[in-house]
């Protein structure tokens, strides 16, 4: 029997994978497959090979995830860059200027600066501001109603059903698109505030669209340059 074949068999019995043997002895894996097809392995060798396969799978998954993260960041940066340029042609649009200014002041932006959650989220208790932002999302961002979710944040004095009905009528978003209401008391009020100033609570307008999120951030970048 050839010396290199004996070495291959010995390494395989020690629990080395085809990749390891191929790299070590420069023998093609197709040849290894032929030479090792009838080799019986000990349980120890099988366990080592299984462990190596698992390690390889995990390493491959981590590498793919890292590559996907890098690609996603590149796409986000490009969307943001193009939106920043686009801002110049939109400043004469009063609804755009009002909506993007309000989002800059009250909208969720942490996703552009490290937070993993990247979605459009505007929160307010003022019906007029909410009405304006709904118009902004529909007419400027061109978001379809079925892509919009609403969440009510209410103090204990708020009648939840009436509040949801109020915001549903105002936003024209059906109640079945309202996600679970959050009933919370501010840590600063420690239960002392009765919430009379927030008769209908506060609503979050949420749109799970990463591309739109970074486009809005890019519009804000452009607006900053023009102020």
C-alpha positions as a printed Julia matrix, in Angstrom:
227×3 Matrix{Float64}:
   0.0    0.0    0.0
   1.24   3.5   -0.8
   2.88   5.36   2.05
   0.68   8.42   1.62
  -2.44   6.27   1.71
  -1.28   4.7    4.98
  -0.77   8.19   6.39
  -4.24   9.21   5.24
  -5.84   6.2    6.92
  -3.92   6.81  10.14
  -4.94  10.46  10.3
  -8.55   9.58   9.59
  -8.57   7.04  12.43
  -7.29   9.8   14.69
 -10.44  11.75  13.87
  -9.15  14.27  11.34
 -11.61  15.6    8.77
 -11.15  15.35   5.01
 -10.27  19.06   4.92
  -7.62  18.67   7.61
  -6.05  15.63   5.92
  -6.13  17.27   2.5
  -4.36  20.36   3.8
  -1.82  18.33   5.77
  -0.84  15.86   3.02
  -1.91  17.73  -0.14
  -4.17  14.88  -1.2
  -7.37  15.81  -3.12
 -10.61  15.17  -1.24
 -11.87  13.09  -4.15
  -8.94  10.71  -3.57
  -9.57  10.68   0.17
 -13.18   9.72  -0.44
 -12.04   6.72  -2.46
  -9.33   5.62  -0.02
 -11.41   6.04   3.13
 -14.8    4.71   2.02
 -14.38   1.42   3.9
 -12.51   2.68   6.97
 -14.22   1.98  10.31
 -13.79   4.75  12.86
 -13.72   4.54  16.64
 -16.37   6.46  18.59
 -13.65   8.87  19.76
 -12.7    9.63  16.16
 -16.36  10.09  15.18
 -16.9   12.47  18.08
 -13.89  14.56  17.08
 -15.05  14.77  13.47
 -18.57  15.74  14.56
 -17.17  18.43  16.84
 -15.04  19.83  14.01
 -18.03  19.88  11.66
 -20.07  21.73  14.29
 -17.27  24.25  14.87
 -17.01  24.78  11.12
 -20.74  25.35  10.82
 -20.72  27.91  13.64
 -17.7   29.67  12.16
 -19.38  29.76   8.75
 -22.59  31.14  10.23
 -20.71  33.87  12.1
 -18.83  34.8    8.96
 -22.04  34.98   6.91
 -23.74  37.09   9.59
 -20.77  39.45   9.69
 -20.78  39.79   5.9
 -24.53  40.41   5.9
 -24.11  43.09   8.57
 -21.42  44.82   6.53
 -23.56  44.71   3.37
 -26.61  46.0    5.28
 -24.56  48.89   6.64
 -23.3   49.76   3.16
 -26.85  49.74   1.81
 -28.03  51.92   4.7
 -25.2   54.41   4.15
 -26.02  54.65   0.44
 -29.74  55.2    1.11
 -28.86  57.89   3.64
 -26.38  59.57   1.26
 -28.86  59.72  -1.63
 -31.65  61.03   0.63
 -29.32  63.75   1.9
 -28.8   64.91  -1.71
 -32.53  64.59  -2.4
 -33.39  67.03   0.4
 -32.45  70.09  -1.66
 -35.25  69.45  -4.14
 -37.83  68.88  -1.39
 -37.35  71.96   0.79
 -39.98  73.93  -1.12
 -42.56  71.28  -0.14
 -44.15  72.61   3.06
 -45.44  69.19   4.12
 -41.98  67.67   3.68
 -40.3   70.47   5.62
 -42.86  70.29   8.44
 -42.87  66.5    8.65
 -39.11  66.04   8.58
 -38.66  68.8   11.18
 -41.2   67.15  13.47
 -39.57  63.75  13.02
 -36.16  65.27  13.76
 -37.61  66.64  17.02
 -39.87  63.77  18.11
 -39.07  60.71  15.99
 -36.96  57.65  16.76
 -33.38  58.03  15.47
 -31.19  55.77  17.65
 -31.15  53.06  14.98
 -28.85  55.27  12.92
 -26.39  55.57  15.78
 -25.84  52.03  17.04
 -29.18  50.68  18.24
 -30.16  47.38  16.6
 -33.82  48.34  16.12
 -34.16  50.28  12.88
 -37.72  51.33  12.12
 -39.75  54.51  11.75
 -41.41  55.54  15.02
 -43.04  58.88  15.8
 -44.63  59.41  19.21
 -46.89  62.26  20.33
 -50.06  63.08  22.23
 -51.02  66.17  20.2
 -53.78  65.23  17.73
 -52.77  67.98  15.29
 -49.15  66.82  15.17
 -50.23  63.22  14.73
 -52.56  64.25  11.89
 -49.73  66.13  10.15
 -47.34  63.19  10.51
 -49.89  60.77   9.1
 -50.21  63.06   6.09
 -46.41  63.24   5.83
 -46.05  59.45   5.9
 -48.81  58.97   3.33
 -48.04  61.76   0.86
 -44.29  62.32   1.18
 -43.06  58.89   2.26
 -45.8   57.15   0.23
 -46.48  54.55   2.93
 -49.6   52.46   2.41
 -52.04  52.32   5.32
 -51.66  48.55   5.76
 -47.96  49.09   6.56
 -48.7   51.41   9.47
 -49.09  50.21  13.06
 -50.25  52.3   15.99
 -49.5   51.73  19.67
 -51.3   53.55  22.46
 -49.34  54.5   25.58
 -51.88  55.32  28.29
 -51.99  56.33  31.94
 -54.37  54.5   34.24
 -57.02  57.22  33.99
 -57.41  56.73  30.21
 -60.35  54.79  28.84
 -58.46  52.45  26.51
 -61.36  51.61  24.18
 -62.36  55.23  23.74
 -58.76  56.31  23.24
 -58.14  53.68  20.55
 -61.38  54.66  18.84
 -60.32  58.34  18.98
 -56.9   57.7   17.42
 -58.29  55.27  14.88
 -60.78  57.91  13.69
 -58.08  60.57  13.59
 -55.4   58.52  11.81
 -57.85  56.54   9.65
 -55.93  53.4   10.66
 -58.31  50.53  11.59
 -58.29  49.31  15.17
 -57.01  45.88  14.13
 -53.72  47.58  13.23
 -53.29  48.87  16.78
 -50.71  46.79  18.65
 -50.88  46.0   22.37
 -51.49  49.08  24.5
 -48.81  49.95  27.02
 -50.14  51.25  30.34
 -47.32  53.01  32.14
 -46.68  55.59  34.81
 -43.72  57.91  34.43
 -40.88  57.16  36.85
 -40.7   60.89  37.52
 -44.33  61.23  38.49
 -44.19  58.12  40.72
 -47.93  57.74  40.32
 -48.74  61.29  41.44
 -49.77  62.66  38.03
 -53.31  61.8   37.11
 -52.7   62.26  33.38
 -55.65  64.61  32.79
 -53.57  66.47  30.21
 -53.32  63.25  28.2
 -57.0   62.36  27.88
 -56.36  60.1   24.92
 -52.86  58.99  25.88
 -49.83  59.09  23.58
 -49.56  57.2   20.32
 -46.59  55.75  18.47
 -46.9   55.66  14.69
 -44.71  52.71  13.66
 -43.56  51.66  10.2
 -41.24  48.66  10.03
 -39.3   49.74   6.96
 -35.52  49.95   7.29
 -35.09  51.63   3.91
 -37.57  54.39   4.82
 -35.94  54.79   8.23
 -32.53  55.55   6.69
 -34.12  57.72   4.02
 -35.69  59.88   6.73
 -32.36  60.05   8.56
 -30.75  61.15   5.28
 -33.41  63.84   4.85
 -32.61  65.09   8.35
 -28.9   65.13   7.43
 -29.75  67.25   4.39
 -31.94  69.59   6.42
 -29.13  70.15   8.92
 -26.88  71.4    6.12
 -29.46  73.95   4.95
 -30.17  75.5    8.35
